[in-house]
Amino acid sequence: MTDTQRSGRVREINGPIVTIDLPGVRSGEQVKIGELGLIGEVISLSGEQAVVQTYESTDGVRPGEPAVGLGWPLSAELGPGLLGGIFDGVQRPLEKIAMESGDYIRRGLALPALDRTKQWDFEPNDALELGARVGPGTVLGTVQETATIVHKVLVPPNVQGELTELAPAGAYDIESTIAQVRDARSGTTQPGPSHRLSLYHRWPVRRPRPYAQRDDGISPLITGQRVIDSFFPQLKGGKGAVPGPFGAGKTVVQQQVARWSNADIVIYVGCGERGNELVDVLETFPQLEDPYTGRKLMEKTLLVANTSNMPVVAREASIYIGLTMAEYYRDMGYDVVMLADSTSRWAEALREVSGRLGQMPVEEGYPAYLASRLAAVYERAGRVETYGAGSGSVTLIGAVSPPGGDFSEPVTSHTKDIIETFWALSKELADARHYPSIDWVTSFSAHVHTAAEWWHEQVDPAWEPRRAQALGLLARDAELARIVNLVGPEALSDTQRWELEGASLVKEGVLQQSALDEVDTFCSPQKQFALLDLVLSIYDQGAELVELGVPVSELQNLPQLAKVRRCKSMYNSDQVDSIRSFAREVGEALEKIRLEYAKQNQAA
Amino acid sequence: MSIKEYRTASEARGGLIVVRDTPGVAFGDRVRITDERGETRDGQVIRAADDEVLILVFEGTDDLDLSGIWVRFLDQPVEIALSPELLGREFNGLGEPRDGRPPVLSNLRRAVGGSAINPAARTYPREFIQTGVSTIDGLNSLVRGQKLPIFSGSGLPHNRLAAQIVRQAKLKDEDSSFSIVFAAMGVSYADAKFFRDEFASSGVLRNVVMFVNLADDPPVERLTLPRTALTAAEYLAYELDRHVLVVMTDMTYYAEALREVATAKGDVPARKGYPGYLYSDLAEIYERCGRIHNRHGSITMVPVVSMPSDDITHPIPDLTGYITEGQIVLSRELHNQGIYPPVHISPSLSRLMKDGIGKDDTREDHPHVAAQLYALYARALETRNLASIIGADELSERDRRYLKFADDFDQAFVGQGESEDRSIEATLNLAWELMSKFPRDMLTRMSETELAKYYQGSA
């Protein structure tokens, strides 16, 4: 891809937007600006002039300084060594930058994402013989990237032909030759050029990586969060959004999913968010254990960090960098979950650049292409049949930060049209410290039916009816709450009051979940169902008692009801039996009351 | 480039001038403009092209005769001289003295623009700061390196609260006090004087650097003022190893100045006329606070944001809330009831609280106490609403208990004296006193051991 570098000059600097004279430069090409060598990307062409958005601050750049076309578009390095790393929005390794330039990021530093000196133990794929036809996605061999993740070395998407050389097992750095593939040009007898393959390759981030075919999602992404898994499930390969005003707990929801989901790889993209939050992830993840493998969480995680104070153009790029790495691991047959916090900041970066270009704004200053760009980003999620490594998936969950918490604003409303699960966070719930503040009225999941098959097979065939019953109770609660607000609780019948109590049990005993509580922070599907079943059984049984004339206050004063609300943090996911036996205990207590009343009724 | 002067200014509008035929001027450079009377103004290049540059004039473009001015490009960015002498002094937004004393001389000069802290070099803030204010310490704790704004409205006592925090803030069991950087943007003379007197009377003046731009000073200067102040704060924190508390008031006037200039430049407006880059611009300021690996000092920030018409969804508080690590929200309702500080706890939040409190930092029951108080108060407010509709007499006994709690909480826990410095233990004990009026079973967020140790009620 490397052409001879072409050189031109800077004409005008307007913040991150630089106009250059550079004949022959391509749209999308990377350009090096000025004496400092700031990297930018061509976003429009007009005659010999090109408009470049730069990934770093342009302070001090003068008209007349050089501009050099690099000949390739913005690309990500893909190879072993990504996991456990933290990269900026254009995939520069931040830890290495810190070593080079100290606490602040110096401009014009060009550092490759992958370590050039590290040696990796390569195991060739025994099934491959020299002379075999190989193509995109063929697994050439493997490298143990971290203790849990086997990195498959793939033939890059644009290479096809006859394998003429495959390196034997041994230690290699990422630039060493691992294989040679002679291009097979169809229709000619001439041998084509030979491709030298190493442990890594580059891929232009704005182009989705190809796959054999698209598949439907089949199993839910288990996040260990009750309101998500049990009420608004996400499938592996699905796309979802978490909108919420500030302070509603978007970041905690995203971090909980990153911590506890049963994905093989987690990619966390901090896009225009707080520096301290990323540090939280950076400091805690290396210590946290993955509940599925018992290994350190950081071994399957990688971070892309473009905090709010880092240059805005790199913020726009960071989502694509993250997605490309996600697709790369998907192509090895892994289930990847990518969290983008926040897509609103990404959209604002688009707006900022389009505003500087003087493009016509459509809604709230956003450019007309906002909806199509958003759709194209989310569409890169999905479960696919890869070329050579079975099926893999990318689940994309984007946080949305609507201004003023107004869900009708452009980014939220366009996102809502594209995604399949919508976990709407509510300010009211957050103010009452009901966390996660996912609102059961406005949230939705298009995956309930598919997820139900999994739940019925793996957990309990009563899952779908129980879920529906709980949501019905919550809807009834909202209705009754309106009556109470108008005329007071005295106007309610006993049955209605018991419905309120039932809904309150669902809210406090099931929906509320503390990310800070050691036990409650993760909840296995079995425990989730046990809790839901516990609460609803009590409600059902109590409803019968109320019919018999038992006053609601007598039921409310049952000492067990306080324990029902605490159950979630008393028993961990291995103690589902204890929850079940507690459920029997409550059932017996209620039965006793029933017998008493039945006796009284008979006597009367 | 040799330092040259140009007489080719061709346009002036809203704090901006255009100068033609100026090859090779660097973007972001500082500019000095001299008029025919010999008076000078400062500016900065905000767009540089081959044939013309656009200059932001900090003192504004009023009373400027374009044909009579000389424009000189200083070939350096906007900088401030840094030395320990800064402490005890007062400057304007460009770092020039306002206190009638000579300028600070130092070889160490630094561009005020700053650069982004590498997230990999940051340390997570986790040291509890005791402010002596119950609603902050108990429910929305501040930690070293946090940015926690006060969201307020006109006429509310945000300045008094900010001053109280400055006076009382200290680490638990430690006397090391903070150095204070005070940045005033567009505030009234009276407000600036209030702070100056406050610093003087509490004896911290020698530990304070003030950067002041009053309401009648040129608004354009407000754009550099927080950056100049933070450059000084970074110097104090990371080079002199001090813990710095930055108080900035009022960010709303800063954002309005930004809008004024953006409009003059012809930038595409996003919401309410504010430019699309308001978020990034505010983030450049707020994100300069924090803690860094292997550096002893820290920068903690308490910006004051007045919400236009008390509207928390207005772009300025809204975007601020998305960047800062929480917010302390003042309520007009509480203020009208004579409660000081009128902190409305429901929308208030501290995101960094969780790691700064608990067994080793404050007290083991602190996290649960905070959660329990929030839950009780949320329920109590619902009851209060209900009571206002159907009357308190119609309430059940349980609900009347909540109603009483809401009143007690507002009076005793939220309300406190302006010079009352409550220790965190006092705050937590007060919380238990209030919670103990509920039956034990209703305190579902507390653990059994905590109840056994602190619960004072009868049942």
Boltz contact constraints between the chains, C-beta under 6 A:
constraints:
  - contact:
      token1: [A, 11]
      token2: [B, 50]
      max_distance: 6.0
  - contact:
      token1: [A, 12]
      token2: [B, 49]
      max_distance: 6.0
  - contact:
      token1: [A, 13]
      token2: [B, 27]
      max_distance: 6.0
  - contact:
      token1: [A, 13]
      token2: [B, 48]
      max_distance: 6.0
  - contact:
      token1: [A, 14]
      token2: [B, 47]
      max_distance: 6.0
  - contact:
      token1: [A, 58]
      token2: [B, 27]
      max_distance: 6.0
  - contact:
      token1: [A, 59]
      token2: [B, 28]
      max_distance: 6.0
  - contact:
      token1: [A, 60]
      token2: [B, 26]
      max_distance: 6.0
  - contact:
      token1: [A, 60]
      token2: [B, 28]
      max_distance: 6.0
  - contact:
      token1: [A, 61]
      token2: [B, 27]
      max_distance: 6.0
  - contact:
      token1: [A, 62]
      token2: [B, 24]
      max_distance: 6.0
  - contact:
      token1: [A, 62]
      token2: [B, 26]
      max_distance: 6.0
  - contact:
      token1: [A, 63]
      token2: [B, 48]
      max_distance: 6.0
  - contact:
      token1: [A, 63]
      token2: [B, 49]
      max_distance: 6.0
  - contact:
      token1: [A, 63]
      token2: [B, 50]
      max_distance: 6.0
  - contact:
      token1: [A, 64]
      token2: [B, 24]
      max_distance: 6.0
  - contact:
      token1: [A, 86]
      token2: [B, 120]
      max_distance: 6.0
  - contact:
      token1: [A, 94]
      token2: [B, 118]
      max_distance: 6.0
  - contact:
      token1: [A, 94]
      token2: [B, 120]
      max_distance: 6.0
  - contact:
      token1: [A, 95]
      token2: [B, 120]
      max_distance: 6.0
  - contact:
      token1: [A, 97]
      token2: [B, 118]
      max_distance: 6.0
  - contact:
      token1: [A, 98]
      token2: [B, 118]
      max_distance: 6.0
  - contact:
      token1: [A, 98]
      token2: [B, 120]
      max_distance: 6.0
  - contact:
      token1: [A, 98]
      token2: [B, 121]
      max_distance: 6.0
  - contact:
      token1: [A, 103]
      token2: [B, 121]
      max_distance: 6.0
  - contact:
      token1: [A, 103]
      token2: [B, 292]
      max_distance: 6.0
  - contact:
      token1: [A, 104]
      token2: [B, 115]
      max_distance: 6.0
  - contact:
      token1: [A, 104]
      token2: [B, 117]
      max_distance: 6.0
  - contact:
      token1: [A, 105]
      token2: [B, 115]
      max_distance: 6.0
  - contact:
      token1: [A, 105]
      token2: [B, 116]
      max_distance: 6.0
  - contact:
      token1: [A, 105]
      token2: [B, 118]
      max_distance: 6.0
  - contact:
      token1: [A, 246]
      token2: [B, 321]
      max_distance: 6.0
  - contact:
      token1: [A, 246]
      token2: [B, 322]
      max_distance: 6.0
  - contact:
      token1: [A, 247]
      token2: [B, 349]
      max_distance: 6.0
  - contact:
      token1: [A, 275]
      token2: [B, 119]
      max_distance: 6.0
  - contact:
      token1: [A, 275]
      token2: [B, 122]
      max_distance: 6.0
  - contact:
      token1: [A, 275]
      token2: [B, 287]
      max_distance: 6.0
  - contact:
      token1: [A, 278]
      token2: [B, 119]
      max_distance: 6.0
  - contact:
      token1: [A, 279]
      token2: [B, 122]
      max_distance: 6.0
  - contact:
      token1: [A, 279]
      token2: [B, 124]
      max_distance: 6.0
  - contact:
      token1: [A, 280]
      token2: [B, 124]
      max_distance: 6.0
  - contact:
      token1: [A, 283]
      token2: [B, 124]
      max_distance: 6.0
  - contact:
      token1: [A, 305]
      token2: [B, 119]
      max_distance: 6.0
  - contact:
      token1: [A, 307]
      token2: [B, 119]
      max_distance: 6.0
  - contact:
      token1: [A, 308]
      token2: [B, 283]
      max_distance: 6.0
  - contact:
      token1: [A, 308]
      token2: [B, 287]
      max_distance: 6.0
  - contact:
      token1: [A, 308]
      token2: [B, 323]
      max_distance: 6.0
  - contact:
      token1: [A, 309]
      token2: [B, 116]
      max_distance: 6.0
  - contact:
      token1: [A, 309]
      token2: [B, 283]
      max_distance: 6.0
  - contact:
      token1: [A, 309]
      token2: [B, 284]
      max_distance: 6.0
  - contact:
      token1: [A, 309]
      token2: [B, 287]
      max_distance: 6.0
  - contact:
      token1: [A, 310]
      token2: [B, 116]
      max_distance: 6.0
  - contact:
      token1: [A, 312]
      token2: [B, 280]
      max_distance: 6.0
  - contact:
      token1: [A, 348]
      token2: [B, 279]
      max_distance: 6.0
  - contact:
      token1: [A, 351]
      token2: [B, 276]
      max_distance: 6.0
  - contact:
      token1: [A, 352]
      token2: [B, 276]
      max_distance: 6.0
  - contact:
      token1: [A, 352]
      token2: [B, 277]
      max_distance: 6.0
  - contact:
      token1: [A, 355]
      token2: [B, 268]
      max_distance: 6.0
  - contact:
      token1: [A, 355]
      token2: [B, 276]
      max_distance: 6.0
  - contact:
      token1: [A, 361]
      token2: [B, 268]
      max_distance: 6.0
  - contact:
      token1: [A, 364]
      token2: [B, 270]
      max_distance: 6.0
  - contact:
      token1: [A, 364]
      token2: [B, 271]
      max_distance: 6.0
  - contact:
      token1: [A, 365]
      token2: [B, 268]
      max_distance: 6.0
  - contact:
      token1: [A, 365]
      token2: [B, 270]
      max_distance: 6.0
  - contact:
      token1: [A, 365]
      token2: [B, 276]
      max_distance: 6.0
  - contact:
      token1: [A, 401]
      token2: [B, 322]
      max_distance: 6.0
  - contact:
      token1: [A, 403]
      token2: [B, 318]
      max_distance: 6.0
  - contact:
      token1: [A, 404]
      token2: [B, 313]
      max_distance: 6.0
  - contact:
      token1: [A, 404]
      token2: [B, 318]
      max_distance: 6.0
  - contact:
      token1: [A, 431]
      token2: [B, 346]
      max_distance: 6.0
  - contact:
      token1: [A, 432]
      token2: [B, 378]
      max_distance: 6.0
  - contact:
      token1: [A, 433]
      token2: [B, 371]
      max_distance: 6.0
  - contact:
      token1: [A, 433]
      token2: [B, 374]
      max_distance: 6.0
  - contact:
      token1: [A, 433]
      token2: [B, 375]
      max_distance: 6.0
  - contact:
      token1: [A, 488]
      token2: [B, 390]
      max_distance: 6.0
  - contact:
      token1: [A, 488]
      token2: [B, 394]
      max_distance: 6.0
  - contact:
      token1: [A, 516]
      token2: [B, 354]
      max_distance: 6.0
  - contact:
      token1: [A, 562]
      token2: [B, 441]
      max_distance: 6.0
  - contact:
      token1: [A, 562]
      token2: [B, 444]
      max_distance: 6.0
  - contact:
      token1: [A, 565]
      token2: [B, 444]
      max_distance: 6.0
